[in-house]
Amino acid sequence: MEFLDYVNDNDEVIGSASRREVYEKRLLHRIVHVLVFNKNGELALQRSSDNKEFCPGHWGTSAGGHVQSGETYQEAALRELEEELEVTLPLEFMFKDFYEDVQRGLRKILVTFKTSYNGPFLINQNEVQDIQFFSLGSVQKMINDREKFHTELLFLLEKHFGIKRA
C-alpha cells in the first residue's frame, strides 16, 4: 500500500495517509513531474499504459507521480524516472505550482524538474506504452487535434510554455 504525506498551504507535512485516503478526503498532497529535453530542444512525452487508473492512454510528462511519505521532491522524481523509463539522470528544479483539479475536487502541489537526454528509453510497459520526443509546436498541434493529454501536463504547458488548450 502506498502512503503519501499530506501538507498545509505552506507545503509543510501535517500527516501521512494511504493514497486512497488522501484522495477520498481530498487532502493537499505532492506530485512530481520530470521534463526530458533532447539536444534539439524537443520534449519527451510518455503515453501512459491503458491499464493506468487515471488518464489511461493519455500523453503525460516524461515521468511523474506521487511523492511518497518521507520522500523529498527530488527523491520522488528520480524514483519515477527509474520506474517508468529505467534511467537515472541529473535533475534541475523548474517550477513549483499549486494545482486544483476542479472536476475531482483535488488540490495538489506540483514540482517540476527538467533534464537533458537523447535516449534511448527502456519503458516499463506496466506504466508506459510509448515515449516520443516532440517540438512544442507539434504538441500544440496534438492538443488542437484533440489527442488525449493528462490534465497536469496541460496545466504545465499552458502556464509555463504558452501552449493553449483546444
Secondary structure as UniProt FT lines:
FT   STRAND          3..7
FT   TURN            9..10
FT   STRAND          13..18
FT   HELIX           19..24
FT   TURN            25..26
FT   STRAND          29..37
FT   TURN            39..40
FT   STRAND          43..48
FT   TURN            50..51
FT   TURN            56..57
FT   STRAND          59..60
FT   STRAND          63..66
FT   TURN            69..70
FT   HELIX           73..85
FT   STRAND          92..101
FT   TURN            102..105
FT   STRAND          106..116
FT   TURN            125..127
FT   STRAND          128..134
FT   HELIX           136..144
FT   TURN            145..146
FT   HELIX           151..161
//
